[in-house]
Amino acid sequence: MTKPRPRAPSLDADEAMRMLELFDGAVHRFSGQLDELESAIGMYVLGRHVGWKVLYLVHTKKTVAKYEAILGIKVREAFDEAGPESNRSLGFLAAQAFSNFWKVVSGAQKLDIAREQRRTLK
């Protein structure tokens, strides 16, 4: 029998409405390439599950900043450092071996896994 995986906290009606308002506001304000808007919304949805550290391992700092601007948020305020699914991220697991997370993100501290593996959920 497989052990159930932890899940992102359920949203109550008010939280779900705030999330929809965040997305709707981003759509209404947005001007640019639709794939960037779509990716920003996807980053937000995934952030609830994996936390902001995984987002910084998957995206560059510049990309995170661009998506934050599109959504009008700061990921470090919107999400926990690690989410219930963060331990499924190969990059997150590898980065935990180092004491300075930001050196890993900046590339000053090299992970022993390929860039593509950093983006893999197991």
DRENDO-1510 file (C-alpha; in Angstrom, 1 decimal, always signed):
<recs>
REC; n; res; u; v; w
REC; 1; MET; +0.0; +0.0; +0.0 .
REC; 2; THR; +1.4; +3.4; -1.0 .
REC; 3; LYS; +1.6; +6.1; +1.6 .
REC; 4; PRO; -0.6; +9.2; +0.7 .
REC; 5; ARG; +1.4; +12.2; -0.2 .
REC; 6; PRO; +0.9; +15.5; +1.6 .
REC; 7; ARG; -1.2; +18.0; -0.2 .
REC; 8; ALA; -1.3; +21.8; -0.4 .
REC; 9; PRO; -3.7; +23.2; +2.2 .
REC; 10; SER; -7.3; +23.3; +0.9 .
REC; 11; LEU; -8.6; +26.8; +0.2 .
REC; 12; ASP; -11.6; +28.0; +1.9 .
REC; 13; ALA; -14.2; +30.0; -0.1 .
REC; 14; ASP; -12.6; +33.3; +0.7 .
REC; 15; GLU; -9.1; +32.2; -0.1 .
REC; 16; ALA; -10.2; +30.7; -3.4 .
REC; 17; MET; -12.0; +33.9; -4.3 .
REC; 18; ARG; -8.8; +35.9; -3.5 .
REC; 19; MET; -6.8; +33.6; -5.7 .
REC; 20; LEU; -9.3; +34.0; -8.6 .
REC; 21; GLU; -9.3; +37.8; -8.1 .
REC; 22; LEU; -5.5; +37.8; -8.2 .
REC; 23; PHE; -5.6; +35.9; -11.5 .
REC; 24; ASP; -8.4; +38.0; -13.0 .
REC; 25; GLY; -6.6; +41.2; -11.9 .
REC; 26; ALA; -3.4; +40.0; -13.6 .
REC; 27; VAL; -5.3; +39.2; -16.8 .
REC; 28; HIS; -7.0; +42.6; -16.8 .
REC; 29; ARG; -3.7; +44.5; -16.2 .
REC; 30; PHE; -1.5; +42.4; -18.5 .
REC; 31; SER; -0.2; +43.6; -21.8 .
REC; 32; GLY; +2.4; +41.4; -23.6 .
REC; 33; GLN; +2.9; +37.8; -24.7 .
REC; 34; LEU; +0.2; +35.5; -23.4 .
REC; 35; ASP; +2.6; +32.7; -22.6 .
REC; 36; GLU; +4.2; +34.9; -20.0 .
REC; 37; LEU; +0.9; +35.5; -18.3 .
REC; 38; GLU; +0.1; +31.8; -18.5 .
REC; 39; SER; +3.5; +30.9; -17.0 .
REC; 40; ALA; +3.1; +33.4; -14.2 .
REC; 41; ILE; -0.3; +32.0; -13.2 .
REC; 42; GLY; +1.1; +28.5; -13.4 .
REC; 43; MET; +4.0; +29.5; -11.2 .
REC; 44; TYR; +1.5; +30.7; -8.6 .
REC; 45; VAL; -0.5; +27.5; -8.7 .
REC; 46; LEU; +2.7; +25.4; -8.4 .
REC; 47; GLY; +4.1; +27.6; -5.7 .
REC; 48; ARG; +1.3; +26.5; -3.3 .
REC; 49; HIS; +2.5; +23.0; -3.6 .
REC; 50; VAL; +6.3; +23.4; -3.7 .
REC; 51; GLY; +7.1; +26.7; -1.9 .
REC; 52; TRP; +9.2; +29.6; -3.1 .
REC; 53; LYS; +12.6; +27.8; -2.8 .
REC; 54; VAL; +11.7; +25.3; -5.5 .
REC; 55; LEU; +10.4; +28.2; -7.7 .
REC; 56; TYR; +13.8; +29.9; -7.5 .
REC; 57; LEU; +15.5; +26.6; -8.4 .
REC; 58; VAL; +13.2; +26.1; -11.5 .
REC; 59; HIS; +13.3; +29.8; -12.7 .
REC; 60; THR; +16.0; +32.4; -12.8 .
REC; 61; LYS; +15.7; +35.3; -10.4 .
REC; 62; LYS; +14.9; +37.5; -13.4 .
REC; 63; THR; +12.0; +35.3; -14.4 .
REC; 64; VAL; +10.6; +35.1; -10.9 .
REC; 65; ALA; +10.7; +38.9; -10.7 .
REC; 66; LYS; +8.9; +39.1; -14.0 .
REC; 67; TYR; +6.2; +36.8; -12.9 .
REC; 68; GLU; +5.9; +38.6; -9.6 .
REC; 69; ALA; +5.3; +41.8; -11.4 .
REC; 70; ILE; +2.7; +40.3; -13.7 .
REC; 71; LEU; +0.8; +38.9; -10.6 .
REC; 72; GLY; +1.5; +41.8; -8.3 .
REC; 73; ILE; +3.0; +39.5; -5.6 .
REC; 74; LYS; +6.2; +38.6; -3.9 .
REC; 75; VAL; +6.7; +34.8; -3.9 .
REC; 76; ARG; +8.5; +34.9; -0.6 .
REC; 77; GLU; +5.4; +36.5; +1.0 .
REC; 78; ALA; +2.8; +34.5; -0.9 .
REC; 79; PHE; +4.3; +31.0; -0.3 .
REC; 80; ASP; +6.1; +29.1; +2.4 .
REC; 81; GLU; +9.8; +28.4; +2.0 .
REC; 82; ALA; +9.0; +24.7; +1.3 .
REC; 83; GLY; +5.6; +23.3; +0.4 .
REC; 84; PRO; +4.2; +19.8; +1.0 .
REC; 85; GLU; +5.5; +18.6; -2.4 .
REC; 86; SER; +8.9; +20.3; -2.3 .
REC; 87; ASN; +10.7; +17.1; -1.4 .
REC; 88; ARG; +9.7; +15.7; -4.7 .
REC; 89; SER; +11.9; +18.3; -6.4 .
REC; 90; LEU; +15.3; +16.8; -7.3 .
REC; 91; GLY; +16.8; +20.3; -7.3 .
REC; 92; PHE; +15.4; +21.1; -3.9 .
REC; 93; LEU; +16.7; +17.8; -2.5 .
REC; 94; ALA; +20.2; +18.5; -3.9 .
REC; 95; ALA; +20.2; +22.1; -2.7 .
REC; 96; GLN; +19.5; +21.1; +0.9 .
REC; 97; ALA; +23.1; +19.7; +1.1 .
REC; 98; PHE; +24.4; +23.3; +1.0 .
REC; 99; SER; +24.2; +25.9; +3.8 .
REC; 100; ASN; +23.7; +28.9; +1.5 .
REC; 101; PHE; +20.6; +28.4; -0.7 .
REC; 102; TRP; +21.2; +31.7; -2.6 .
REC; 103; LYS; +24.6; +30.6; -3.7 .
REC; 104; VAL; +23.0; +27.5; -5.3 .
REC; 105; VAL; +20.4; +29.7; -7.0 .
REC; 106; SER; +23.0; +32.1; -8.3 .
REC; 107; GLY; +25.2; +29.3; -9.6 .
REC; 108; ALA; +28.1; +30.1; -7.2 .
REC; 109; GLN; +27.6; +26.7; -5.6 .
REC; 110; LYS; +27.2; +24.0; -8.3 .
REC; 111; LEU; +24.7; +21.2; -7.8 .
REC; 112; ASP; +25.8; +17.7; -8.8 .
REC; 113; ILE; +22.7; +17.4; -11.1 .
REC; 114; ALA; +22.0; +18.7; -14.5 .
REC; 115; ARG; +19.9; +21.9; -15.0 .
REC; 116; GLU; +17.0; +19.8; -16.4 .
REC; 117; GLN; +17.1; +17.5; -13.3 .
REC; 118; ARG; +16.7; +20.6; -11.1 .
REC; 119; ARG; +13.3; +21.0; -12.7 .
REC; 120; THR; +12.2; +17.4; -12.1 .
REC; 121; LEU; +9.5; +16.2; -9.7 .
REC; 122; LYS; +9.8; +12.6; -8.7 .
</recs>
